[in-house]
Amino acid sequence: MVNALDPQNMNSFSEASVSVEIETEDMTLNIGPQHPSTHGVLRLVAKVDGEKVHDVKPVLGYMHRGYEKLAEVRSYPQITTLVNRIDWVAGFSNEIPFIAGAERLMEIEVPERAKHIRLILNEMARISSHFVFNGAYALEVGALTPIFYAMEDRERVLDLIESVTGGRFHPNFNRIGGVKPAAGAGPTSKKNIQDLPAGFYRDTKVAMEKVIEAADQFQNLIGGNEVFKKRTKNVGVLTAETAEAYGVSGPILRASGVKSDLRTQTDYLPYDQFDYDIPTGENGDCYDRWDVRVKEMVESAKIVLQAIDSMPSGPLQAKVPKVIKVPKGRTYVRAENPKGEMGYYIISDGGLGPYRLKVRTASFSNISILPIMLEGALLPDLIAIMGSLDFVLGDVDR
Amino acid sequence: MEEFFNNIKESFKDTELEFETINIKVDSTEWIEAHKKLRDEFNLKFFSWLSAVDWDNDVSVGEAPKESVSPCFEIISCLSDLANTNLITISTTIDKSDPKISSLVEIYGGANWHEREAYEMFGINFENHPNLEKLYLPDGYEGNPMLKSFELISREVKPWPGEVDVEGMPEETESDESADG
């Protein structure tokens, strides 16, 4: 009898085991559409070879509501209620490019005060969206604690949005030519309409300082966590070239080292009046994508604080006709939304509604890169990579 | 923007600057070459989106065009540059009887899903597309929902209530409370 543990016999055994190759069969793994990490109803069909994932096919359409078709039978003011529901984590941001497009076609100059109110609420929507990302992403890679902190802090921002607009997720606050008088404004007079609720500036200052504090806390609580670093650093690296060819935008593009921010590069809102940084990453991995968003929250809070100090007075609405008809023409207006470039291509024929409205959403292009990023990735990294793209299915399917 | 527009205009004759959007019109046979040129010579490497418009006088949804148009599909794509300051849209028209055009996937990988969407919504065939399947719609779905001839069933069943009169502003009452409180 041969003793396998005898060092003299070891060599022959190890040689034998090396030369044998085991044929494994690929397993098809179906993830979603109801899996909690899919941010809604994304379904992935992946082939799994051991721990390696390949041939990932995203299956979309579970949240498709046909907004482009519905927009064709609605008037311009009615469409704002539709577009609110595209990216519901940052409902306010969805309205901005659409309203700006209609205003551009109608050649309406929006009053400065209305623009500032839009800008403040737009940044608040960005902060609230990034809070959701921070909590959810930590949860997805295995940390349960941060989501409670994130949700609590987000609540403070949502309360502010609610106090002005009356809605937490679907504000429907923008009007063509300006904004509507605030829900919490109380009794109004025709001469001097109250636009912001009492105590808004004071509460906002407190909330924004809390946001800066919270971002610092996240840097320690999540970013300083060894397990989190191990799970995200050098995982899901995305190069700038691939990102651009696929139309990947927003924090994901900036994490890959491209300093691109539509807030500074276009003039849909007066961002050029404020002083803020555009955080970028170096490696384009999951950690950088998380890091860029946390830093962005701080910058957004800084913008809001500056905007409050320099709030101009004046009317909330430009003069607009009672029945809104947009002149014949076409334009594309894009904006830097929390998830990336969002834009509306409006083709107007001079009627009450658009002849065609093309909605360009950030998440749609952002997740079209999933099959490339997930090719050859480890199965546990699949969730880490997917979560770092921070998509919302309403924003993908429209 | 003016300078960029003039540069583009030198290479593409049929270019318009309308409402701060540059629109280039090309023939459908030049579709691929135009994109290659814009990517390589004008550095427009960011693929924003691609979609189509169904131009038709006989519509069952929404309002028909006020002036008569010749029925066709217009295909539009949108590109911008690395720093995102320059942006253009390119459009071409194709015949409705045989709607086909070359796929852009070779040049811009991101065109893949956008073309699949246009394929299912309008029935446009993108030649040389690696995977021209339905994107959103379920298997076995018949018809192309974004066509102007495709009825919106819910509207047929129950017509829209129509325009409702907007409520006036709340009545005057004096209040000195302000946001600065």
Interface residues (C-beta under 8 A of the other chain):
Chain A: L60 G61 H64 G66 E68 K69 L70 E72 V73 S75 R104 L105 P181 G186 P187 T188 S189 K190 K191 I193 Q194 D195 L196 P197 A198 G199 F200 Y201 R202 E241 T242 E244 A245 Y246 G247 V248 S249 V258 K259 S260 D261 L262 Q265 K328 G329 R330 T331 Y332 R334 E341 G343 Y345 I347 D349 G350 G351 L352 G353 Y355 R356 K358 R360 F364 S365 S368 I372 D397
Chain B: E18 F19 E20 T21 N23 K45 F46 F47 S48 W49 S51 V53 D54 V61 G62 E63 P65 K66 I76 C78 L82 A83 N84 T85 L87 T89 Y108 G109 G110 N112 W113 L135 Y136 L137 P138 P145 M146 F150 L152 R155 W160 E163 M169 P170 E172 T173 E174 S175 E177 S178 A179 D180 G181
